[in-house]
Amino acid sequence: MTAATGHHFARPGNRFWPVLHLSGFTPRLLKPAEQGELPSYGLGITNVVARATARADELSPAEYREGGRLLTLKVSRLRPSWLAVVGVTAYRAAFADRTAQVGPQERTFGDTRVWVLPNPSGLNAHWTAATMAEEFGRLREAAGSS
């Protein structure tokens, strides 16, 4: 769906946009087609791996590593205060950190701190929208106090 629309988290069942709103990052529920409004809230969005797939397990370890390398370069260039990676599996694979857990990470990219958020895909059923919003909200609070 993302590849077809050109918008992140575009599949109707994906909980990213509702969770972003519930956590307080956006004042209203944005539609995927409104992703261009994110910079007005101090947010950006990109992919670890640019190739669209139905499931994250369709990506190879090499694609994740290369995506991590490219994301590191992007972060070095843009220098955000925080990098949030949605999906602990993606983070582990992209940055060779097999023990990473959801939450703030020890790793930094220069002055950019890192937080791993739960994947909002409907396939990630052990996280509810409410518990994901709590974790997203923890990042929002940390970013607001930095």
C-alpha atoms as an extended CHARMM CRD file, in Angstrom:
* protein
*
       146  EXT
         1         1  MET       CA              0.0000000000        0.0000000000        0.0000000000  PROA      1               0.0000000000
         2         2  THR       CA              2.8620000000        2.3860000000        0.8410000000  PROA      2               0.0000000000
         3         3  ALA       CA              4.4750000000        1.7150000000       -2.5350000000  PROA      3               0.0000000000
         4         4  ALA       CA              1.1560000000        2.2500000000       -4.3390000000  PROA      4               0.0000000000
         5         5  THR       CA              0.3310000000        5.5280000000       -2.5720000000  PROA      5               0.0000000000
         6         6  GLY       CA              3.8060000000        6.9180000000       -1.9300000000  PROA      6               0.0000000000
         7         7  HSD       CA              2.8560000000        7.5200000000        1.7100000000  PROA      7               0.0000000000
         8         8  HSD       CA              4.3230000000        5.9000000000        4.8080000000  PROA      8               0.0000000000
         9         9  PHE       CA              2.1950000000        3.4910000000        6.8500000000  PROA      9               0.0000000000
        10        10  ALA       CA             -0.6140000000        3.7210000000        4.2970000000  PROA      10              0.0000000000
        11        11  ARG       CA             -2.2330000000        0.3160000000        4.9020000000  PROA      11              0.0000000000
        12        12  PRO       CA             -5.6280000000        0.9820000000        6.5330000000  PROA      12              0.0000000000
        13        13  GLY       CA             -4.9810000000       -1.3790000000        9.4700000000  PROA      13              0.0000000000
        14        14  ASN       CA             -1.6180000000        0.1300000000       10.3440000000  PROA      14              0.0000000000
        15        15  ARG       CA             -1.7250000000        1.9230000000       13.6810000000  PROA      15              0.0000000000
        16        16  PHE       CA              1.1300000000        4.3940000000       13.1250000000  PROA      16              0.0000000000
        17        17  TRP       CA             -0.9440000000        7.5070000000       12.4270000000  PROA      17              0.0000000000
        18        18  PRO       CA             -3.4880000000        6.9050000000       15.2360000000  PROA      18              0.0000000000
        19        19  VAL       CA             -0.6690000000        6.1360000000       17.7010000000  PROA      19              0.0000000000
        20        20  LEU       CA              1.2590000000        9.2360000000       16.6470000000  PROA      20              0.0000000000
        21        21  HSD       CA             -1.8300000000       11.2780000000       17.4890000000  PROA      21              0.0000000000
        22        22  LEU       CA             -2.7530000000        9.4040000000       20.6910000000  PROA      22              0.0000000000
        23        23  SER       CA              0.7860000000        9.9310000000       22.0020000000  PROA      23              0.0000000000
        24        24  GLY       CA              0.5250000000       13.6990000000       21.5650000000  PROA      24              0.0000000000
        25        25  PHE       CA              2.9680000000       14.1180000000       18.6860000000  PROA      25              0.0000000000
        26        26  THR       CA              0.2310000000       15.5520000000       16.4640000000  PROA      26              0.0000000000
        27        27  PRO       CA             -2.7970000000       17.6230000000       17.5140000000  PROA      27              0.0000000000
        28        28  ARG       CA             -5.1130000000       15.6220000000       15.2520000000  PROA      28              0.0000000000
        29        29  LEU       CA             -5.1550000000       12.2960000000       13.4660000000  PROA      29              0.0000000000
        30        30  LEU       CA             -3.2500000000       12.7000000000       10.2090000000  PROA      30              0.0000000000
        31        31  LYS       CA             -3.9180000000       10.6280000000        7.1320000000  PROA      31              0.0000000000
        32        32  PRO       CA             -0.9490000000        9.0340000000        5.3830000000  PROA      32              0.0000000000
        33        33  ALA       CA             -1.4070000000       11.5200000000        2.5110000000  PROA      33              0.0000000000
        34        34  GLU       CA             -0.7770000000       14.3160000000        5.0370000000  PROA      34              0.0000000000
        35        35  GLN       CA              2.7200000000       13.1070000000        5.9570000000  PROA      35              0.0000000000
        36        36  GLY       CA              4.0550000000       16.3520000000        4.4940000000  PROA      36              0.0000000000
        37        37  GLU       CA              2.6610000000       18.1410000000        7.5660000000  PROA      37              0.0000000000
        38        38  LEU       CA              5.0540000000       16.3090000000        9.9160000000  PROA      38              0.0000000000
        39        39  PRO       CA              7.8370000000       18.9310000000        9.6820000000  PROA      39              0.0000000000
        40        40  SER       CA              5.4040000000       21.5440000000       11.0200000000  PROA      40              0.0000000000
        41        41  TYR       CA              5.3360000000       19.4580000000       14.2240000000  PROA      41              0.0000000000
        42        42  GLY       CA              9.1240000000       19.1110000000       14.3190000000  PROA      42              0.0000000000
        43        43  LEU       CA              8.9790000000       15.5700000000       12.9310000000  PROA      43              0.0000000000
        44        44  GLY       CA             10.3850000000       13.8060000000        9.8980000000  PROA      44              0.0000000000
        45        45  ILE       CA              9.8140000000       10.3820000000        8.4020000000  PROA      45              0.0000000000
        46        46  THR       CA             11.9510000000        8.0550000000        6.3110000000  PROA      46              0.0000000000
        47        47  ASN       CA             12.6040000000        4.3400000000        5.8380000000  PROA      47              0.0000000000
        48        48  VAL       CA             15.4140000000        2.1550000000        7.0930000000  PROA      48              0.0000000000
        49        49  VAL       CA             15.0460000000        0.1980000000        3.8460000000  PROA      49              0.0000000000
        50        50  ALA       CA             13.4850000000        1.9480000000        0.8690000000  PROA      50              0.0000000000
        51        51  ARG       CA             12.0830000000       -1.2040000000       -0.7820000000  PROA      51              0.0000000000
        52        52  ALA       CA              8.4080000000       -1.7370000000       -0.0020000000  PROA      52              0.0000000000
        53        53  THR       CA              7.3240000000       -5.1620000000        1.2420000000  PROA      53              0.0000000000
        54        54  ALA       CA              4.1760000000       -6.6280000000        2.7440000000  PROA      54              0.0000000000
        55        55  ARG       CA              6.1570000000       -7.9420000000        5.7290000000  PROA      55              0.0000000000
        56        56  ALA       CA              9.4340000000       -6.8760000000        7.3020000000  PROA      56              0.0000000000
        57        57  ASP       CA             10.7610000000      -10.4490000000        7.1540000000  PROA      57              0.0000000000
        58        58  GLU       CA             10.8740000000      -10.1390000000        3.3480000000  PROA      58              0.0000000000
        59        59  LEU       CA             13.9410000000       -7.8830000000        3.6720000000  PROA      59              0.0000000000
        60        60  SER       CA             17.4110000000       -9.4100000000        3.7050000000  PROA      60              0.0000000000
        61        61  PRO       CA             20.0480000000       -8.7800000000        6.3780000000  PROA      61              0.0000000000
        62        62  ALA       CA             22.1750000000       -7.0470000000        3.7320000000  PROA      62              0.0000000000
        63        63  GLU       CA             19.3090000000       -4.6640000000        2.8980000000  PROA      63              0.0000000000
        64        64  TYR       CA             18.9210000000       -3.7850000000        6.5710000000  PROA      64              0.0000000000
        65        65  ARG       CA             22.6640000000       -3.1970000000        7.0090000000  PROA      65              0.0000000000
        66        66  GLU       CA             22.8060000000       -0.9670000000        3.9370000000  PROA      66              0.0000000000
        67        67  GLY       CA             19.6930000000        0.8550000000        5.1250000000  PROA      67              0.0000000000
        68        68  GLY       CA             21.3330000000        1.4280000000        8.4990000000  PROA      68              0.0000000000
        69        69  ARG       CA             24.4410000000        2.7920000000        6.7920000000  PROA      69              0.0000000000
        70        70  LEU       CA             22.3840000000        5.1860000000        4.6570000000  PROA      70              0.0000000000
        71        71  LEU       CA             20.2490000000        6.2590000000        7.6260000000  PROA      71              0.0000000000
        72        72  THR       CA             23.4160000000        6.9810000000        9.6040000000  PROA      72              0.0000000000
        73        73  LEU       CA             24.5950000000        9.2650000000        6.7980000000  PROA      73              0.0000000000
        74        74  LYS       CA             21.2050000000       11.0120000000        6.6920000000  PROA      74              0.0000000000
        75        75  VAL       CA             21.2270000000       11.5610000000       10.4650000000  PROA      75              0.0000000000
        76        76  SER       CA             24.8050000000       12.8780000000       10.2790000000  PROA      76              0.0000000000
        77        77  ARG       CA             23.7140000000       15.3740000000        7.6320000000  PROA      77              0.0000000000
        78        78  LEU       CA             20.4090000000       16.5060000000        9.2140000000  PROA      78              0.0000000000
        79        79  ARG       CA             21.4780000000       16.2190000000       12.8850000000  PROA      79              0.0000000000
        80        80  PRO       CA             18.0820000000       15.7380000000       14.5530000000  PROA      80              0.0000000000
        81        81  SER       CA             17.9690000000       15.6430000000       18.3540000000  PROA      81              0.0000000000
        82        82  TRP       CA             16.3470000000       12.2080000000       18.2500000000  PROA      82              0.0000000000
        83        83  LEU       CA             16.1350000000        9.3280000000       15.8120000000  PROA      83              0.0000000000
        84        84  ALA       CA             13.1340000000        7.0820000000       16.4050000000  PROA      84              0.0000000000
        85        85  VAL       CA             13.2820000000        3.7150000000       14.6990000000  PROA      85              0.0000000000
        86        86  VAL       CA              9.9030000000        2.0360000000       14.4320000000  PROA      86              0.0000000000
        87        87  GLY       CA             10.3890000000       -1.6760000000       14.9660000000  PROA      87              0.0000000000
        88        88  VAL       CA             12.9510000000       -3.3460000000       17.1980000000  PROA      88              0.0000000000
        89        89  THR       CA             13.6300000000       -6.0440000000       14.6060000000  PROA      89              0.0000000000
        90        90  ALA       CA             14.4950000000       -3.4230000000       11.9920000000  PROA      90              0.0000000000
        91        91  TYR       CA             16.7380000000       -1.5930000000       14.4480000000  PROA      91              0.0000000000
        92        92  ARG       CA             18.5430000000       -4.7710000000       15.5000000000  PROA      92              0.0000000000
        93        93  ALA       CA             19.1670000000       -5.7680000000       11.8900000000  PROA      93              0.0000000000
        94        94  ALA       CA             20.1300000000       -2.3200000000       10.5980000000  PROA      94              0.0000000000
        95        95  PHE       CA             22.5340000000       -1.4990000000       13.4150000000  PROA      95              0.0000000000
        96        96  ALA       CA             23.8090000000       -4.9670000000       14.3910000000  PROA      96              0.0000000000
        97        97  ASP       CA             22.4420000000       -4.7010000000       17.9210000000  PROA      97              0.0000000000
        98        98  ARG       CA             20.8610000000       -8.0840000000       18.6310000000  PROA      98              0.0000000000
        99        99  THR       CA             20.0090000000       -7.2380000000       22.2400000000  PROA      99              0.0000000000
       100       100  ALA       CA             18.2090000000       -3.9180000000       21.6370000000  PROA      100             0.0000000000
       101       101  GLN       CA             14.8130000000       -3.5140000000       23.2630000000  PROA      101             0.0000000000
       102       102  VAL       CA             12.0350000000       -0.9790000000       22.7550000000  PROA      102             0.0000000000
       103       103  GLY       CA             12.9720000000        2.2920000000       24.4490000000  PROA      103             0.0000000000
       104       104  PRO       CA             15.9580000000        4.6270000000       24.5830000000  PROA      104             0.0000000000
       105       105  GLN       CA             19.2450000000        3.2060000000       23.3140000000  PROA      105             0.0000000000
       106       106  GLU       CA             22.8290000000        3.6640000000       24.4650000000  PROA      106             0.0000000000
       107       107  ARG       CA             23.9060000000        4.2560000000       20.8530000000  PROA      107             0.0000000000
       108       108  THR       CA             24.0090000000        7.7940000000       19.5360000000  PROA      108             0.0000000000
       109       109  PHE       CA             24.8360000000        9.2210000000       16.1370000000  PROA      109             0.0000000000
       110       110  GLY       CA             26.8950000000       12.2440000000       17.0810000000  PROA      110             0.0000000000
       111       111  ASP       CA             24.5560000000       14.2740000000       19.2700000000  PROA      111             0.0000000000
       112       112  THR       CA             21.4790000000       12.4330000000       17.9760000000  PROA      112             0.0000000000
       113       113  ARG       CA             19.9480000000       10.1470000000       20.5690000000  PROA      113             0.0000000000
       114       114  VAL       CA             18.0960000000        6.9970000000       19.5440000000  PROA      114             0.0000000000
       115       115  TRP       CA             14.7840000000        5.5270000000       20.6620000000  PROA      115             0.0000000000
       116       116  VAL       CA             13.3080000000        2.2850000000       19.3590000000  PROA      116             0.0000000000
       117       117  LEU       CA              9.5260000000        2.2510000000       19.1200000000  PROA      117             0.0000000000
       118       118  PRO       CA              7.2310000000       -0.7370000000       18.6410000000  PROA      118             0.0000000000
       119       119  ASN       CA              6.2220000000       -1.5540000000       15.0960000000  PROA      119             0.0000000000
       120       120  PRO       CA              2.6110000000       -0.3550000000       14.5870000000  PROA      120             0.0000000000
       121       121  SER       CA              1.8010000000       -3.0660000000       12.0620000000  PROA      121             0.0000000000
       122       122  GLY       CA             -1.2910000000       -5.0890000000       12.8350000000  PROA      122             0.0000000000
       123       123  LEU       CA              1.0200000000       -8.1250000000       12.7390000000  PROA      123             0.0000000000
       124       124  ASN       CA              2.5820000000       -6.8630000000       15.9860000000  PROA      124             0.0000000000
       125       125  ALA       CA             -0.4250000000       -7.9390000000       18.0470000000  PROA      125             0.0000000000
       126       126  HSD       CA              1.2270000000       -8.0080000000       21.4810000000  PROA      126             0.0000000000
       127       127  TRP       CA              1.3510000000       -4.1880000000       21.4030000000  PROA      127             0.0000000000
       128       128  THR       CA             -2.0350000000       -2.4710000000       21.5270000000  PROA      128             0.0000000000
       129       129  ALA       CA             -2.6160000000        1.0250000000       20.2060000000  PROA      129             0.0000000000
       130       130  ALA       CA             -2.7850000000        2.2270000000       23.8230000000  PROA      130             0.0000000000
       131       131  THR       CA              0.5090000000        0.6210000000       24.8850000000  PROA      131             0.0000000000
       132       132  MET       CA              2.2150000000        1.8510000000       21.7220000000  PROA      132             0.0000000000
       133       133  ALA       CA              0.9130000000        5.3570000000       22.3900000000  PROA      133             0.0000000000
       134       134  GLU       CA              2.4070000000        5.1630000000       25.8960000000  PROA      134             0.0000000000
       135       135  GLU       CA              5.8240000000        4.2790000000       24.4420000000  PROA      135             0.0000000000
       136       136  PHE       CA              5.6010000000        6.9530000000       21.7540000000  PROA      136             0.0000000000
       137       137  GLY       CA              4.5700000000        9.3730000000       24.5090000000  PROA      137             0.0000000000
       138       138  ARG       CA              7.6660000000        8.4810000000       26.5530000000  PROA      138             0.0000000000
       139       139  LEU       CA              9.7830000000        9.5480000000       23.5890000000  PROA      139             0.0000000000
       140       140  ARG       CA              7.7360000000       12.7270000000       23.1090000000  PROA      140             0.0000000000
       141       141  GLU       CA              8.2840000000       13.6550000000       26.7630000000  PROA      141             0.0000000000
       142       142  ALA       CA             12.0090000000       12.8770000000       26.5690000000  PROA      142             0.0000000000
       143       143  ALA       CA             12.3430000000       14.9180000000       23.3800000000  PROA      143             0.0000000000
       144       144  GLY       CA             10.4440000000       17.8260000000       24.9240000000  PROA      144             0.0000000000
       145       145  SER       CA             12.7320000000       17.9040000000       27.9450000000  PROA      145             0.0000000000
       146       146  SER       CA             15.9530000000       17.7700000000       25.9250000000  PROA      146             0.0000000000
